[in-house]
Amino acid sequence: MLNINIVKNKWMFFVLPLVIIVAAIVTGIFAGGFALDIDFAGGTEMVIDFGKTVPKADIENLFSETLGFKASAVQQSLANENQYTIKSQNLTKEQIESVWNAYKTKYELKDEQRLAVDSVSPTIGKELTQSAVVACAIAVVLMLLYITVRFEFLSGVSAIVALAHDVLILLSGYMILRMPLNTSFIAAILTIIGYSINDTIVVFDRIRENVKFAKRGETYGDIANKSVMQTITRSINTSVTTLITIVLLYFLGVDAIKDFALALIIGLVAGTYSSIFIAAPLWIAMKKDKKQGK
């Protein structure tokens, strides 16, 4: 079993996420905030069947050469690898025709291969975000109540702070990597919250058991550190097993799911980190290192 005094060095482990978050804030200041997809910013969405697989970079380059600015995203269809969805800021009719004619000429397309052109309102993204925020708020309250009843209130607070850490790190990843913020981000957040809280509850369950059988003079810090060490192998093995699948999905999957897969990778790493290095040490910081045992 590993023997690292995580609780004693808790402030060092608290600093690392803060460095990442500060780096994201600095990036946001210089980059002008998040890279919003049209789900949130609104814009135009064009679906084209090229009749063959086309490098995404070629589609993006021709778009920017024709209109003078970049497309927000180019996504390959999951159902048909020859179909691509091109997302951009709001385009006029003239701009739509101009970029379509560029694709039509280069790839010898027919008019019926332009499958759809839609104007996307940011209202949809805002409504989905509001629904997700409400769902997360309800989930957080219920988790806090559950953990308080099963363990204690401070355990619940520590678990919720650990979840907030995961969300902030995922947001930081989106900011630093300039990933488009879209509806897949919301799906990733909801997935990571459920995954992370499970690991954290396992740690607190072990703490509760070890408190019952604490030795004379043993402190809460000793118990918490022992509990984390007893569960760390399980947490890492579970996360690595899951990550292998998602990493393969990221490298071998189609473009349409790569952003979601990358978000899950960042979230899983953040969730594993918070379960080991944030939740229990924060519990000790709030509870104070009193002695246990008889």
N, C-alpha and C positions, 0 to 999 in steps of 0.2 A: 504493500500500500504506500502511496506517496506520502511524504511528510513535509508539507510546506505550511508555514504559519501564515495563512491568508489573513486571519483576523488581526494579527499583530501588524501586518503591513497593509492594512485596509486602505489607508489614505493614498498609498501609491497606486492601488488598483482603481481608486475613485478618480485619480487625476487623468489616466489614459483616455477614458471617454470624454472628459472635458476638453482635452487637447483636440480630439476629433471634431467635437461640436464647434469649438472656436475656429478651427480650420474651415469648417463648412460655412460659418458666419462670414469669415473673411472672403471666402470664395463668392458667396452670395452678394456681398457688397460690390466687388469688382465685376461680377458677371451680370448684375442686375436682377438677382433673385432666382427663383426656380425656373427651369425650362418647362413651361407649361405646354402640355399637349392640347389639341383643340377640344378635348373633352372638357377642359376647364377654361381655356381662353376663347373658345369659339373659332370657327374658320370654315374652310372648304375641304370636302373629302371627295376625291375622284377615284373610281374603281375601274381599272383597265385590265382586259384579258390580252396579254401580249402574244398568246399562242405558243409560248415557249418560256423556259426559265431565263430570266434576265438578271444580271448582277445588280444588286440594289444600288451600288455606287454609281452605275451608269444612269439609272433612272434619276437619282438625286442630282448628278452633274448636269444632265440635260435640262432638268427643271430650273436649276440656278442659272445656267447659261441663257435660258430663254427669258426668264422673268427678272433676273438680277438679284434674287434673294433665295435662301435655302428653303426646302420643304421642311415642315415640322417633323415628319416621319414618313417612311416608306415601309409598308408591312406586306409580307407575302401571305396569301390566304392559306389557312389550314386545310380547307376542303379542296382547293385547286392551286397547285404550285405555279400555274401560269398566270394567275390573277394577283394583282398588286393594288393595294389601297394607298393612295398618295394624299397625305394630309398637309395642309398649309394654312397660313393666315387667310382671312377672307379675300377671295379673288373676284374681280369684276368679270362680266361675261366675256369681255375682250381678252382678258388674261387667261381665262379658262380655254377659250378657243385657240389662243396662241400656243399654250403649252400642249394642248391636245394635238394640234397640227404638227408640232415638233416631234411628238412621239409617233404620230401617224406616218410622217414622212420617213423617219429613221428606221422604224420597224415594219413598214409597209402594212399598216393596220387598216381594217375596214371600220366604218362608222359604228357598226353594231358591236364592235369590241370595246367601245366605251360603254361600260355596263351601267354606270351611275355617276351622277354629280350631285352632291348634297351640301347644303349649308347647315353646319352644326352649331347649335346654340350653346353657349356656356351654361345656360340654365340647367341643362341635364346633369352636367358635372357637379354643379352647386347643390342640386337636390340630392344627388347620390352621396355627396360629401356630408351634407346635413344628416342624412339617414344613417350613414356610417358613424358619425360622431355621436348621435343619439344611441345607437346600438352599442358602441364602445363604452359610453357613459353608464348605461344600464348594466353592461357586463362587469365593469369595474366595481360598481356599487355591490352587485351580487357576489363578486369574488371577495370583496372586502368583508362582507357579512359572513360568508362561508368560512374564510380563513380565521376571522375573529372567533367564531363559534367553535371551530375545530381546534384552533391553536390559541391565539390571543390577538388583541388589537394591533400591537406593534408588529407582529408577524405580517398581518394584513397590510399595514402601511408600507413595510419593507418590500413586500411582493408587488404592490402597486407602483412604487418608485422604480423597481426593477423593470416593470413593464414600460414605464415612461422612458426609461433609459433605452429600451429596445426601439421604441418608436422614434426617439430623437436620433439614434444612430442610423436608423434606416433613412430618415429624412436627410441626415448629413451625407449619407452615401449618394442619394439622389442629387444633392447639391454639388458635391465635389466631382462626381463622375458626369455631371450634366445629363443625367438620364431624364427623359421626358416624363413629367408628372401626369399620370393618367389614371383611368379607373383600375388598372392592374395594381397600382400602388395601394389602393384601398383594400383590394383582395389580399395583398401581401400582408398588410397591417393586421387584418382580422385573423389571418392564418398564423402569424407569428405570435400574437397575443395568446392564442389557445395553446400553442406549442410551448412557449416559454413558461407560462404559469404552471404547467404540469411538472416541469423540472424543479421549479422553485418549491412547490408543495412537497415534493419528494425530500428535499433538503430539510424543510421545517418539520416534516414527519419524523425524520431521523433525530433532529434536535429534541423533539418532544420525548422520544423514547430514551434518549441518552440522559435527559434531565431526570427522568424517573430513577435511573440507576447511577446517578452521579456519585463519585467518590468524595471522601472527606477533603475539603479544601479546594476542590475543583471549581473553577470559575465558569461563568457563562461563556467567556471567550474560549476557554479550553474545550468546552462542550461543543460550541459552534464550529470550531476549527476541526475537531475530531469528526463531527457529523458531515462537514463538507468533504473531508478526506475520504470518508466511507462511501460517499455517493459520487465522487468526482469521476471515477472510472466509468460508472454507469452513464453519467451525463455525457461524457466525451464520446463513448462508444455509440450511444444512441444518435448523437449529433453527426458523427462521422459517417455512420451508416446512411443516414438521411441525406447528408451532403453529397455523398458519392452519386446517388441517383440524380439529384438536382444539378450537379456539375455536369454530368453526362447529358442531361436534358438541355443545359445551356449551350454546350459545344456541338451537340448532334441534332438538336431540335431546330425547327423552322424559326425564322426571324420573329414571327408573331408572338412567340412565347419567351423569347430570350430576355426581354426586360423583366418579365414576371419572375423568371428563374433566377436572374441576378439579384432581384429584390429579396427573394427567399433566401439566397445564399448569405447576403448581408444580414438579414434578420435572424437567421438561424445561428450565425456566429455571435451576433449581439445577444441573443437570448441565452445561449450557452454561457457566455461570459457573465451576464448579469446573474444567472442562477448560482454560479460558483463564486464570483468575486464581488457582487453587489448586495444581494438580498441578505444573506446571513451576516456579513460584516456590518451592514447598515443597521440590522436588528441589534447587534451588540453596541454600536455607537449610540443608539437611542435608549437601550435598556440599561446600559452601564455594566461594567464587568464585576458583578457581585459574586461572592462565593456561594457554592452549592454543596450538597452532601452533608453528612452528619459527622 
